Amino acid sequence: MSPISQSEGVAKQGVIVVGSGLAGLTAASQLISHGLTVRLLERTAKPGGNSIKASSGINGAPTKYQPISDDVFYADTVKSAGKAMSSLTAHRETLIKTLTSSSGSAISWLAETKGIDLSRVAQLGGHSLPRTHRGSGQTPPGFAIVSALLKSLKESPFFHLHTSCTVTKLLYSNNRVGGVEYTCEDGEQKELHGPVIFASGGFAGDGEGSLAEYRPDLAGYPSTNQPLPGSQSLLTAIGAKLIDMDFVQVHPSGFVDPANLLSPIKFLAAEVLRGEGGILLLKGKRFVNELDTRDNITHAITTTDPNTTSPKQWTVTLVVDEGTYNAAKSHVDFYILKGLMKKTTIADLGEEALRSIQLYASTVVGKQADEFHRTSFGSWKLTDPMLESVVYVGAVTPVVHFTMGGVLINEKSEVLGKDGVKIEGIWAAGEITGGVHGGNRLGGSSLLECVVFGRIAGDQCTEYIKASW
Ligand SMILES: Cc1cc2nc3c(=O)[nH]c(=O)nc-3n(C[C@H](O)[C@H](O)[C@H](O)COP(=O)(O)OP(=O)(O)OC[C@H]3O[C@@H](n4cnc5c(N)ncnc54)[C@H](O)[C@@H]3O)c2cc1C
């Protein structure tokens, strides 16, 4: 696509991007690469949204770091989406094809164009192959990606970041969005005019509002998300169609902080700990394939009685050995620093746990098939567990983590109305959208959707501006 001269019409006023998570930053980067001015509005004082917390990584296949021939990413995603595929089947298939087939170029855009280290690859739950990328150093992937994109955006004179500014309304007439109304710290209502890319994230932190409306059964669950309202009502006010709003991902492992047992906000125990070999114990016993999908693991936990009801919590023990520790050292060291994990010995967990760990260790070395059909054991090295063997442990519980539902888009990131017709002048990307993951998102595919559909939104918006002249 040829760059647009800054002297030309709309390019001067700029495109409005709502939300400074990965989807918004990606769209902004793409727009700037085409020579457009971007005004990014973010309601919080610090940019980065929930994206900055992402801890396991971003999916991609094939990539230069994932040399295994991988033609099953699409099939894994469809399988994980589950029964949701029976409605809007062709539309969902197109979205998933777009997601998975663009995943390799999403990784190379981040790694090669933006210089972000994504050289380490792990296998997360629900994936048939390792394809979740993160850096080899200490920095978690969400922070590494968000800070690199922000840094390069801030170097551009065409990027204008307005933090502590909340978009309150979309300006809309004749099936076309022409700008936004917003308020900043001074409380004054202001307007910006131009096409809009909506990247406001999901509603997993909106316990009292959207969650209570769409999933009242999840009332009382702790969450990993910022406790802020969802912004999807701004889109429904202009006739946008929402789908899958009741598909909410409860992640099986949020840390129960021993210093703040009943906090409603939990730190995520990154899935990579299980991917690299870690196991889960309930009352000293394994109870599930730790690499099963998030909803299956959560189901296995929540069908037992909770320990507390406010918040609704279970006590599951996450155990990693020295091998897993070394493979996920930066994560575990960080959790130890935060007081969420501790280095101890199996004796601390009791005889029942010793028996479970011994059985798992003998499975890892191939003495028998796993009783829960786990086939990948990451970097687990402990072959002969004894009471004095060193392990790293933390208490975890299911947490509301991600909302699969949102505004319906097509493969061009265009926002669709209730009649299925695109609404002019607006695109959406990231967790605000619905349909890409169906009933269950695969770990690592949310950062991916932000990059894939954020880039598409930036490109499509640029085409729209060119065509409007
Ligand atoms: C702890 C944690 C770990 C995770 N780990 C991973 C992982 O390893 N891999 C993975 O793929 N996914 C992971 N996820 C999920 C993933 O991080 C998010 O789903 C994804 O980053 C969402 O990005 P986004 O840009 O759509 O939204 P966000 O990053 O949430 O950004 C949206 C932004 O929009 C702003 N906003 C909302 N409404 C308005 C408004 N009206 N006006 C102005 N601003 C507004 C918000 O304040 C926010 O800053 C994780 C999530 C959490 C919470």
The ligand as a Tripos MOL2 file, in Angstrom:
@<TRIPOS>MOLECULE
LIG
   53    58     1     0     0
SMALL
NO_CHARGES

@<TRIPOS>ATOM
      1 C1         -3.1520  -11.5400   33.3370 C.3       1 LIG1
      2 C2         -3.4300  -11.7820   31.8840 C.ar      1 LIG1
      3 C3         -2.5780  -12.5960   31.1390 C.ar      1 LIG1
      4 C4         -2.8380  -12.8420   29.7960 C.ar      1 LIG1
      5 N1         -1.9500  -13.5970   29.0740 N.ar      1 LIG1
      6 C5         -2.1600  -13.7650   27.7440 C.ar      1 LIG1
      7 C6         -1.1990  -14.4420   26.9350 C.ar      1 LIG1
      8 O1         -0.1480  -14.8660   27.4050 O.2       1 LIG1
      9 N2         -1.4810  -14.5930   25.6130 N.ar      1 LIG1
     10 C7         -2.6250  -14.1170   25.0290 C.ar      1 LIG1
     11 O2         -2.8130  -14.2830   23.8270 O.2       1 LIG1
     12 N3         -3.5350  -13.4480   25.7740 N.ar      1 LIG1
     13 C8         -3.3230  -13.2460   27.1030 C.ar      1 LIG1
     14 N4         -4.2310  -12.5530   27.8430 N.ar      1 LIG1
     15 C9         -5.3690  -11.9540   27.1750 C.3       1 LIG1
     16 C10        -4.9190  -10.7340   26.4150 C.3       1 LIG1
     17 O3         -3.9240  -10.0560   27.1330 O.3       1 LIG1
     18 C11        -6.0760   -9.7730   26.1670 C.3       1 LIG1
     19 O4         -7.2150  -10.4390   25.7840 O.3       1 LIG1
     20 C12        -5.7160   -8.8510   25.0280 C.3       1 LIG1
     21 O5         -4.4710   -8.2870   25.2930 O.3       1 LIG1
     22 C13        -6.7650   -7.7780   24.8430 C.3       1 LIG1
     23 O6         -6.1880   -6.7410   24.1140 O.3       1 LIG1
     24 P1         -7.0930   -5.5480   23.6400 P.3       1 LIG1
     25 O7         -6.1770   -4.5890   22.9670 O.co2     1 LIG1
     26 O8         -8.2630   -6.0440   22.8990 O.co2     1 LIG1
     27 O9         -7.6540   -4.9320   25.0130 O.3       1 LIG1
     28 P2         -6.8730   -4.3250   26.2460 P.3       1 LIG1
     29 O10        -5.4610   -4.6710   26.2530 O.co2     1 LIG1
     30 O11        -7.6660   -4.6550   27.4640 O.co2     1 LIG1
     31 O12        -6.9570   -2.7670   25.9670 O.3       1 LIG1
     32 C14        -8.1830   -2.0920   25.8620 C.3       1 LIG1
     33 C15        -7.9730   -0.6610   26.3190 C.3       1 LIG1
     34 O13        -9.1250    0.1110   25.9760 O.3       1 LIG1
     35 C16        -9.3760    1.0340   27.0270 C.3       1 LIG1
     36 N5        -10.7770    1.4400   26.9460 N.ar      1 LIG1
     37 C17       -11.8890    0.6860   27.1410 C.ar      1 LIG1
     38 N6        -13.0060    1.4210   26.9700 N.ar      1 LIG1
     39 C18       -12.5920    2.6800   26.6630 C.ar      1 LIG1
     40 C19       -13.2820    3.9020   26.3900 C.ar      1 LIG1
     41 N7        -14.6220    3.9520   26.3870 N.pl3     1 LIG1
     42 N8        -12.5500    5.0100   26.1270 N.ar      1 LIG1
     43 C20       -11.1800    4.9650   26.1230 C.ar      1 LIG1
     44 N9        -10.4750    3.8360   26.3920 N.ar      1 LIG1
     45 C21       -11.1800    2.7090   26.6460 C.ar      1 LIG1
     46 C22        -9.0500    0.2390   28.2720 C.3       1 LIG1
     47 O14        -8.8230    1.0670   29.3890 O.3       1 LIG1
     48 C23        -7.8190   -0.5470   27.8290 C.3       1 LIG1
     49 O15        -6.6220    0.1500   28.1230 O.3       1 LIG1
     50 C24        -3.9890  -12.2870   29.1860 C.ar      1 LIG1
     51 C25        -4.8470  -11.4720   29.9330 C.ar      1 LIG1
     52 C26        -4.5780  -11.2070   31.2680 C.ar      1 LIG1
     53 C27        -5.5060  -10.3300   32.0400 C.3       1 LIG1
@<TRIPOS>BOND
     1     1     2 1
     2     2     3 ar
     3     2    52 ar
     4     3     4 ar
     5     4     5 ar
     6     4    50 ar
     7     5     6 ar
     8     6     7 ar
     9     6    13 1
    10     7     8 2
    11     7     9 ar
    12     9    10 ar
    13    10    11 2
    14    10    12 ar
    15    12    13 ar
    16    13    14 ar
    17    14    15 1
    18    14    50 ar
    19    15    16 1
    20    16    17 1
    21    16    18 1
    22    18    19 1
    23    18    20 1
    24    20    21 1
    25    20    22 1
    26    22    23 1
    27    23    24 1
    28    24    25 2
    29    24    26 1
    30    24    27 1
    31    27    28 1
    32    28    29 2
    33    28    30 1
    34    28    31 1
    35    31    32 1
    36    32    33 1
    37    33    34 1
    38    33    48 1
    39    34    35 1
    40    35    36 1
    41    35    46 1
    42    36    37 ar
    43    36    45 ar
    44    37    38 ar
    45    38    39 ar
    46    39    40 ar
    47    39    45 ar
    48    40    41 1
    49    40    42 ar
    50    42    43 ar
    51    43    44 ar
    52    44    45 ar
    53    46    47 1
    54    46    48 1
    55    48    49 1
    56    50    51 ar
    57    51    52 ar
    58    52    53 1
@<TRIPOS>SUBSTRUCTURE
     1 LIG1         1 GROUP 0 **** ****
